[in-house]
Each structure stands twice: as C-alpha cells, then as structure tokens.
Amino acid sequence: MQTVTLNNGVQMPILGYGTFQTPPAATEKNVTTAINLGYRSIDTAQVYGTEPGVGAAIANSGRDRDHFFVTTKTQTDGYAATKQGLDDSLTRLGSDYFDLVLIHWPTTHRLDTYRALEDAYQAGKVRAIGLSNFNPSQIDDLLANSHVKPVIDQVETHLFWQQTKLRPYLAAHDIVHEAWAPLGENFGPEMMHLPAVKALAAKYQVTAAQVLLRWLTQQDIVTIPKSTNADHVAANLASLDFSLTPDDIASLRQFDRHHSIKDWPQSMREECY
Ligand SMILES: NC(=O)c1ccc[n+]([C@@H]2O[C@H](COP(=O)([O-])OP(=O)(O)OC[C@H]3O[C@@H](n4cnc5c(N)ncnc54)[C@H](OP(=O)(O)O)[C@@H]3O)[C@@H](O)[C@H]2O)c1
C-alpha cells in the first residue's frame, strides 16, 4: 500500500475506506469486508456512529492494532467537551489510541478544540492531529495560535471541485490534502458518464470510478471512497494498480466546476477556498 508521510513523520495509506452514511449496524460487516480485501486505513467520525463497528471489525480481524490506520473526527466545540469526546471515542473504538483525529468543522471555539487535540497528541492518545473543512484563512489563524502543526486537511475534492486554490496553500505549509467525496457522492454517476472519463477507463481496461480515484491518488491526495458494495470496495482498492499518464491527469482538469456538491455554510463556500 502506497503511503504519504505526514509532517510529523507518521505514514498514512494513500487510500482508505470511508464510513459516512454506513448504517451503524452494518459497519462491522462492511469494514471487515474492506479489511479482508486489504484496506488498512479506515475513516470514521463521532457523528457517523461508526466508531464501535470499526473497532469491532479491527478487534475481530486477527490483526494487531498497529496494522491499521484509524481516523476519527470531533463533533464537539471547546476544550473540555473535546477532551471528554476523544476519551469517549477511544472507548467506542476499543483502543488506547487513534492514528489521526481531525476537527470535523471549523467550529466557533476551534482554537480551544484544537488545544484538546494537541494535549491528546502529547499524551499519546493520537499519533497525528489535523483538520477538516478548514479554508486557508482559518488554517492561518490556527497556525498562529497553536503549537502542533496540523498534518492534514480533509476537504471535499473530486473532478467537479478540484481544490486548485487550496492545494498550493496546503503544499506550501506541508499539510497533506485529503479528499472526501472522491467520487462526488450523488454526482458520481454524472462524472463516471463523461466521455473523457469513459475513454480513459477503456484505455486502461478499468472502471470510470477507478479512473476518478487514481486521478486523485496520483496527485498525492489521500482518498477515502465509501461503498457498501463489495465489488466496488475491491475495485476502489485496485485503482492503485494502474497509472494514468501526466497528460491523462491534465486532461481531466477541464471538468473543474469549482463548486461544492453540498449546501455548505458561508465560510465553506467556494470563494473561501
Ligand atoms: N470530513 C467531512 O466533512 C466528510 C464529509 C463527507 C464524507 N467524508 C468521508 O469521506 C468518505 C467518502 O465520501 P462519501 O462517502 O461522502 O462519498 P464518495 O465516496 O464520493 O461516494 C460514495 C458513493 O459512491 C458509490 N461508489 C463507491 N465506489 C464505487 C465504484 N467503484 N463504482 C461506482 N460507484 C461507487 C457508492 O455507492 P455503492 O455503495 O453502491 O458503491 C456511494 O453511493 C466518507 O465515507 C467519509 O468517511 C468526510
């Protein structure tokens, strides 16, 4: 499994398994399928309700905890609530550490929230800490008012919103770019039916979804597609087994709409990225 090196030296798989909108009761089964297919990195969040299922799948996998890279995201705002929330997440996961914890949203008291992540990092409860859905000005503010540099920003990124403004900012600050909704959620079928995407799929004898995922990972964007279909879960991992040419990668830039698939709050709108 190809990895990226985070700015604190921790290695993270370039491709993982997302668990957003996975029914909590089905999570253990779905994550077990992913693990058996070879996934090591699992993305969960306090709000998804999938931490217990992820923990159960890992516990029953027969593999050591350090085989896995588990990310969770806070659903709290402020120091005390976040400190307690992380301890509760560890209990739900059934582990004494997370590999990565992200602030899920740039909430009002995000500097205090981040301080709780820093303390958890210093206490060894998490191997790396980072952000999700933060724009450059929010990251600037956090960098000026914190001690531990965030390792990653997990943001909506796919063919229709390529994050061309955010990417150079993250690279300049040695913060890894991670894509959520790499297949565009409900916009996936529209992307997969584009003639240019279908032509690349035919060229490499792969699926359109595999083209869309490989297009991200070849740009060193950590990618966490979600599927509850075992064939898709396998295909998504196998997207790492072929390579697009630089010209192929460039040819898909024309489809950037610089537009979110979601109805985000103002601070997360396109003009802020
Ligand atoms: N930080 C945040 O705010 C945030 C927000 C959203 C998501 N996330 C994270 O990012 C992960 C991925 O994003 P997402 O779940 O929103 O969307 P996504 O992965 O872009 O899209 C999921 C959709 O793609 C389909 N799909 C997956 N693989 C496919 C394949 N090989 N061929 C055809 N269709 C395929 C799935 O259907 P099937 O199940 O039928 O395959 C599902 O409908 C989430 O699970 C979550 O962990 C984070």
The ligand as a Tripos MOL2 file, in Angstrom:
@<TRIPOS>MOLECULE
LIG
   48    52     1     0     0
SMALL
NO_CHARGES

@<TRIPOS>ATOM
      1 N1        -14.9030   15.4930    6.6010 N.am      1 LIG1
      2 C1        -16.1320   15.5810    6.1060 C.2       1 LIG1
      3 O1        -16.8450   16.5790    6.3130 O.2       1 LIG1
      4 C2        -16.6560   14.4630    5.2750 C.ar      1 LIG1
      5 C3        -17.8460   14.6420    4.5420 C.ar      1 LIG1
      6 C4        -18.3040   13.5740    3.7450 C.ar      1 LIG1
      7 C5        -17.5660   12.3960    3.7030 C.ar      1 LIG1
      8 N2        -16.4160   12.2310    4.4390 N.ar      1 LIG1
      9 C6        -15.6230   10.9630    4.4140 C.3       1 LIG1
     10 O2        -15.2830   10.6670    3.0590 O.3       1 LIG1
     11 C7        -15.7590    9.3690    2.7190 C.3       1 LIG1
     12 C8        -16.1070    9.2970    1.2420 C.3       1 LIG1
     13 O3        -17.0620   10.2770    0.8950 O.3       1 LIG1
     14 P1        -18.6030    9.9520    0.6270 P.3       1 LIG1
     15 O4        -18.9580    8.6840    1.2740 O.co2     1 LIG1
     16 O5        -19.3380   11.1450    1.0230 O.co2     1 LIG1
     17 O6        -18.7290    9.8610   -0.9370 O.3       1 LIG1
     18 P2        -17.9890    9.0640   -2.1270 P.3       1 LIG1
     19 O7        -17.0230    8.0720   -1.5790 O.co2     1 LIG1
     20 O8        -17.5050   10.0920   -3.0660 O.co2     1 LIG1
     21 O9        -19.2290    8.3820   -2.8450 O.3       1 LIG1
     22 C9        -19.9060    7.3060   -2.3110 C.3       1 LIG1
     23 C10       -20.8400    6.8100   -3.4020 C.3       1 LIG1
     24 O10       -20.0590    6.2790   -4.4800 O.3       1 LIG1
     25 C11       -20.5230    4.9810   -4.7970 C.3       1 LIG1
     26 N3        -19.3670    4.1770   -5.1940 N.ar      1 LIG1
     27 C12       -18.3070    3.8640   -4.4270 C.ar      1 LIG1
     28 N4        -17.4170    3.1280   -5.1140 N.ar      1 LIG1
     29 C13       -17.9360    2.9780   -6.3570 C.ar      1 LIG1
     30 C14       -17.4940    2.3010   -7.5200 C.ar      1 LIG1
     31 N5        -16.3270    1.6400   -7.5480 N.pl3     1 LIG1
     32 N6        -18.2730    2.3450   -8.6220 N.ar      1 LIG1
     33 C15       -19.4450    3.0190   -8.6120 C.ar      1 LIG1
     34 N7        -19.9340    3.6730   -7.5380 N.ar      1 LIG1
     35 C16       -19.1770    3.6480   -6.4160 C.ar      1 LIG1
     36 C17       -21.1810    4.4600   -3.5580 C.3       1 LIG1
     37 O11       -22.2090    3.5690   -3.8640 O.3       1 LIG1
     38 P3        -22.1110    1.9720   -3.5030 P.3       1 LIG1
     39 O12       -22.1700    1.8670   -2.0140 O.co2     1 LIG1
     40 O13       -23.2950    1.4010   -4.1910 O.co2     1 LIG1
     41 O14       -20.8040    1.5010   -4.0650 O.co2     1 LIG1
     42 C18       -21.7550    5.7320   -2.9300 C.3       1 LIG1
     43 O15       -23.0250    5.9890   -3.4800 O.3       1 LIG1
     44 C19       -16.9560    9.1970    3.6620 C.3       1 LIG1
     45 O16       -17.3950    7.8680    3.7560 O.3       1 LIG1
     46 C20       -16.4020    9.7590    4.9390 C.3       1 LIG1
     47 O17       -15.5670    8.8090    5.5670 O.3       1 LIG1
     48 C21       -15.9610   13.2630    5.2130 C.ar      1 LIG1
@<TRIPOS>BOND
     1     1     2 1
     2     2     3 2
     3     2     4 1
     4     4     5 ar
     5     4    48 ar
     6     5     6 ar
     7     6     7 ar
     8     7     8 ar
     9     8     9 1
    10     8    48 ar
    11     9    10 1
    12     9    46 1
    13    10    11 1
    14    11    12 1
    15    11    44 1
    16    12    13 1
    17    13    14 1
    18    14    15 2
    19    14    16 1
    20    14    17 1
    21    17    18 1
    22    18    19 2
    23    18    20 1
    24    18    21 1
    25    21    22 1
    26    22    23 1
    27    23    24 1
    28    23    42 1
    29    24    25 1
    30    25    26 1
    31    25    36 1
    32    26    27 ar
    33    26    35 ar
    34    27    28 ar
    35    28    29 ar
    36    29    30 ar
    37    29    35 ar
    38    30    31 1
    39    30    32 ar
    40    32    33 ar
    41    33    34 ar
    42    34    35 ar
    43    36    37 1
    44    36    42 1
    45    37    38 1
    46    38    39 2
    47    38    40 1
    48    38    41 1
    49    42    43 1
    50    44    45 1
    51    44    46 1
    52    46    47 1
@<TRIPOS>SUBSTRUCTURE
     1 LIG1         1 GROUP 0 **** ****
